[in-house]
Amino acid sequence: MSKRKRSQNVKALRLGLGLILMATIFGCTGRGLLNGKLFKERAAETPPPSEQRVEKTFFVDPSGKPKTFLCAWAPEMGRGWIGKYITLMVNESMHCNIEFEITENYLVGKVIHPSFPDDRNRWKEALKIPISKHYYYEKNKDSYGRETNEWIENTSRSHWSARPMMTVNLAGTEILDFLWGGPHRITSAEEIEWDRTNNFLGFSINTVSSNWWGEMQAKIRINFLKFDHDPSFKRIPYHQENSKYLNILHVMGKRIEGIEPDLYVAHWDVRKTQKLYLNGVPKEHEKTILGVVEEWNQAFERVEAVPKGHKVFEPIVANLKHPFDLRYPSFTWISDKAISMYSPLGIGMAHADVRNGKIIWGGVVLYGGMLEKYINAYAPVASASSVEAENLTKAFPLALGTPPIPNRLPDMPGVGNVDLSVKGTIVNDLSRSHLDYINDEIVRLARSTPKNLKEQESLKAEIDGLKAHLAKMEGNKSRLGVIANDLISHSQSEVEENNQYFSRKSLLNQFGYTKQNQSQPVDRFFRSEDRKEINAIMGESNKARRAELLSHFTPTASAYFVEDGRTVENMMGAWNESEAHSVRTYPEMLDSVVKDLALHEIGHFLGMGHQFKENIVPKEGTVPSRFVGALKERATKKAGFTNMTSVMGYRNGRTEMVLPADELHPMPHDELVLRYLYKGEYPVYDKQKDDFRYVNLPTSGKIKAITEVRNQDGSLIGKFPVSYFPACNDYEASLGADPYCNRWDRGSSAEDITASYFEGISDNLVANLYSLVGGGGNEWRAESRLWWVALSSFSRVRLFYDEMRRRLRSSEHLKPLWNQLRMDQDSLFEFSQACQKDDPTDENQVKSEILRKIFQDKDMIDLCRANNLALNEYKFFVNLPEGDYTKMDHENRYISGGYLMGDANRNWGHIFGSWYQLSNLPLKISSLYTLTTANPYLIFWGGFAWNPFYDYEENKFLYRTLYPREYTKLVADAVKYNLRFAATGRDDITVMGRSVLAAGWMVPWQRYYSNDSAKLPRAYNETLNQQNEFQLSIVAVIISATQPDANSDTEADRYKKFTATIYDFFTGKSATARDVYVLPQGNIFVRANGMFLYPVTKMKFWSGTSSYIIAYKVDYDFEVGDLLLEDSVKFSLREVHDSITGACVEGFGGSGLAGFFDNGNPEFKGFYIPPGIAEETGKEKLGLFYESIDTEFGKYETKVSGKIPENFSARTMKAMCDESIRGTGQILSSAAIVNGYWLRITSEFLVK
């Protein structure tokens, strides 16, 4: 081969290898090894992943116009011993519609103002989310301006507002009006979800309150969902006067030009089917919930809001990651028992476009974790033995009552004016009084006719003795100064000691209310911190009081409805006592409760508010008769009071258990509300057709009371009245606007509803008052709850009386009759019994023609009977046996020491012991207060307030006006049955119940707060007033030893008979004692007709054998023909007084003092009174006197030994008489108290 040829071959080879090499490197497409295969190219670099990086077009459109969002947040979990009480899954943001404004540092959410939709300067800020930076998310460029593979957040070019991306700090979100518990600090954000398909942002934040020592923490789910305003959605107008007929839960509104209101209701768009996601519903309840959804679908069809076959809601069983999610209208069941423990039974929510009321999202939550347990078996809701770090305080809610509880009761009248300046008057009066008494005795004896010579001699000796005593008295007038000084001293001591007592212990303290309550949560439960103090309130007009009360309401309604009062704790008593237990199985009852709850909460979900007159049967001629007849049949005890016009009320637990599930469905009133919400129609009643007609709402939205209905040609068909079933809402129920409007009542008549209130207390009475297993903890919490239950129930019962009186005063057909009745005493006395007759309009049964005419109104019969029932029930509670104090087992106490960590909480409930019988004082005093007050009241926000609908100047009625016998008897029993006497044999000790003390505040002063006295005859008022009127004074009892008959065998200076004069220096009058007996150590037993006497000193000799004691005296008198006499506290106390003093004087089988210490008893030798005993400076002669008493009593006790029955704690007659005297002191103190006064001895009878 030639050299040239070889050279060409080498070149060709090189060229081929080069081409092969190039092809290898670049490949056929020009993308060979050098383009990434042979040499590894540099990977693209991106910033660290971030869930908080977002394009601005998520919040605004490409032109920069803000998008519209629903905004909502709800607690998903509470933490800490305060946080666990948060109700979970509740939308806390109302109907929040916002648009976001992107600023340099914040993403600012502003609430859309429907009155000024285009003026964002008027929109308030709802929240702020910090923006950490604005940037372009793009590839970085090298130094030659060429793009690299590095992705960066470029903040270096353009103005921040032009950059399309931003990073937000969700953990720094600031929300106004965020959550109860004070200022909150957000610690972190998590579970962030950007759903760009639905333009939805959801994230959870963890928060901790700045208050409550870190024990108020929560995890909150926050949602933003973009929506478009739908101008084609039909608005349904509304007028606030419509609330007289129906309750719409969600009312939107705007003002035309910012002034004229334009209101409309929130409702769903039923033109399309909405999916409703069933989340967490137990399999055994799925069918029930699905059935409930279908029940409402059918209701929409019945009211012709949708075509037949169209389903408004399509239930889908699903398990949502977050139950609170604006993308998914949902029905959630919470099975967690701990969460359910502190939650209501259910909530219903909706979230709408505020510009037209279109509901975009809604949710229902049932807290079912505890339902099965408490319907299946009775048990306390929150174990009272597991109290965690609660403040252990007592409370007395009537601290805000009327009249206000004074610091003290006043001293007896006149006692403060007694000083040494009146000594001369007292001495003269004493002398005249005693001398007059002796002269009268001489005249009386002189006029008597002796039967024989012996009696004649005895009579002469007694008259001579009195004359000698009279002569001695004339000479010893100056010695009466000793008695006068003693009277003055005791009067002054009465005032001084009472002042000292009440400087240490106020009247409020007597009820167990202590100073530390003023700063404790239990006190805040009864005294709202922002409510004015009682003295300021009492000085206000009724108008100002009502304004004060209404200031507690927020001006807008909530977007959800939490059934705060519909808890297991409030329902379980009625559930347990329901008659359904005897005829229905547990699964049947549970199904009824679940279905009832679901129907109710979905009603809220649809936009329906509460209807708390659902149990009231409408009057004939107001709705079609087919409804009235069916409801009347069910409105009986036999039928279980299963009458209901709506599922939107709070049924009584007994009724709830009785109703079979298949009888529960949307009721007639519910369908009328649906018709309003979804068709813009309201019903009128066509009496001729006995049926509804439906009328389109006017543009004003106002339902007309009388509507003209016309044919299409304009001709008039007729004028028809609006026709809804009786209705009322939450505010009316809470503020006591109407006695027929309330939660959990039962029946339709006033009498049946009243009975249901007392059943409600009785259902829980044993559980409330007795801890039968293991002992209860934290008795103060239990007492506070009992106060709340009693006052809440009794305040509602009381309204039936005020309503009856209001109708009598103001109804056109009753007002003339009332003006006749109030001036006719006989009719006033007959009123309460007349309505109890089978036919109160029958002249053979009721004497008063006035009453027969009044009771032609059947409602008046019903109201009158309801009030009779109420007074009878008050009597039951007032007369409950003992129980002023909670009884404790102090041996059964414990408290853990050391640190308790993890999920361990210290149990404070048994730190002082365990209670086994709770005080029934809340029931007693609440009954007594409700009976006596002239001011209708209510328990509002946990506090005591006056009822703004009935506590008017023209009202202020007293029960006693139309129920004089019942009232008088109840007050008497309240005193009688709350006094315990050892001298009766029924009690071990003599002690006064606090209910008697409460009567001293309530009974004598209430009439000054009433207008009734000005409307009634004076004689009638005086009859009522005098039933508890007593005259109080401090008296000197002048005791004279009767000279023995000269022919008797009584030894010298011994005396067997004593007489006494009772000198009242307040009145300057004297009276003669009926019995006087000397007891060991110079004590005196004395009694007289028409009065109660209680010695406060021992015998003091002042002249010869004459002695005296200082005593309290309470006297009384009875008017001739007093129809209330035998029912009065006077009569009652006299009966008790005669009983306990009889135990001393008459004894048992002749064992009393009268049987032994008698002139005719030869065994009784008399008491030795040494001459000069009054003048001695020492005590030798007094000691001889005492010895003689002891000797004679020794013989007496021996003789009557064993005659005292075993049930008496006193085992000697001396002890029996001591208890009789002590009992008399308690009676006397009680008489003073019900008259409105305080004696210093009263504290001796109160348990401290």
Secondary structure, 3 states (H helix, E strand, C coil): CCHHHHHHHHHHHHHHHHHHHHHHHHCCCCCCHHHCCCCCCCCCECCCCCCCEEEHHHCECCCCCECEEEEEEEEEEEEHHHHCCCCCCCCCCCCCEEEEEECCCEEEEEECCCCCCCCHHHCCEEEEEEEEEEEEEEEEECCCCCEEEEEEEECCCCCHHHCCEEEECHHHCEECCCCCCCCEEEEEEEEEEEECCCCEEEEEEEEEECCHHHCCEEEEEEEEEECCCCCCCCCEEECHHHHHCCCECCEEEEEECCCEEEEEECEECCCCCEEEEEECCCHHHHHHHHHHHHHHHHHHHHCCCCCCCCCCEEEEECCCCCCCCCCCCEEEEECCHHHHHCCCCEEEEEEECCCCCEEEEEEEEEEHHHHHHHHHCCCCCCCHHHCECCCCCCCCHHHHCCCCCCCCCCCCCCHHHCCHHHHHHHHHHHHHHHHHHHHHHHHHHHHCCCCCHHHHHHHHHHHHHHHHHHHHHHHCHHHHHHHHHHHHHHHHHHHHHHHHHHHHCCCHHHHCCCHHHHHCHHHHHHCCCCCCCHHHHHCCCHHHHHHHHHCCCCCCCCCEEECCCCCHHHHHHHHHHCHHHHCCCHHHHHHHHHHHHHHHHHHHHHCECCCCCCCCCCCECCECHHHHHHHHHHCCCCCCCCCCCCCCCCCCHHHHHHCCHHHCCCCHHHHHHHHHHHHCEEEEEECCCCEEEEEECCCCCCCCCEEEEECCCCCEEEEEEECCCCCCCHHHHHCCCCCCCCCCCCCCCHHHHHHHHHHHHHHCHHHHHECCCCCECCHHHHHHHHHHHHHHHHHHHHHHHHHHHHHHHHCCCCHHHHHHHCCCHHHHHHHHHHCCCCCCCCCCCCCCHHHHHHCCCHHHHHHHHHHHHHHHHHHHHHCCCCCCCCEEECCCCCCCCCCCCCCCCCECCCCCCEEEECCCHHHHHHHHHHHHCCCCEEEECCEEEECCCCCCCCCCCCHHHHCHHHHHHHHHHHHHCCEECHHHCCCCCCEECHHHHHHHHHCCCHHHHCCHHHHCCHHHHHHHHHHHCCEEEEEEEEEEECCCCCCCCCCCCEECCEEEEEEECCCCEEEECCEEEEEHHHEEEEECCCEEEEECCCCEEEECCEEEEEEEEEECCCCCCCCCHHHCHHHHHHHHHHHHHHHHHCCCCCCCHHHHCCCCCCCCCCEECCCCCCCCCCCHHHHHHHHHHHHHHHHHHHHHCCCCCCCCCCCCHHHHHHHHHHHHHHHHHHHHHHCCCCCHHHHHHECC
